[in-house]
Amino acid sequence: MDKRKFQMIYGSIIIFIGILVVYRVPEVMVKVEGIESFSGSLLLVRACFYILGGLLILAGVQKLYKNRK
């Protein structure tokens, strides 16, 4: 497998994982709300999850863009 094809597959996987993170945030936040130490910072935790998902999607798109032809 050549490097460009590997990078395209890797970029697609990163995008897929980023979409999954964004999709799972509401389900995970229900569990996080049950943890007492995070009860005061639920908005921050939610924002961090969404930022993580967004960064994964952007990184995957960047990888696909750099390896296109």
Residue, then its C-alpha position, 0 to 999 in steps of 0.5 A: m500500500d502506498k503512502r498516499k492511499f494509507q494517509m487517505i484511509y487514515g484521514s477517513i478514519i479520523i473523520f469517522i471517529g470525530i463524528l462518533v465523538v460528537y454523536r456520543v456526547p449526549e449519551v456520555m453526558v448523562k453518565v458524567e452528570g452522575i459523577e459528583s466531582f463534575s457536577g459544577s462544570l458540566l458545561l465545560v466538560r460538554a464543550c471539551f467533548y465537542i471541541l475534541g470531536g471538532l478537532l478530530i474532524l478538522a484533522g481528518v479533513q486536513k489529512l485528506y486535503k493534503n493527500r488528494k490528487 
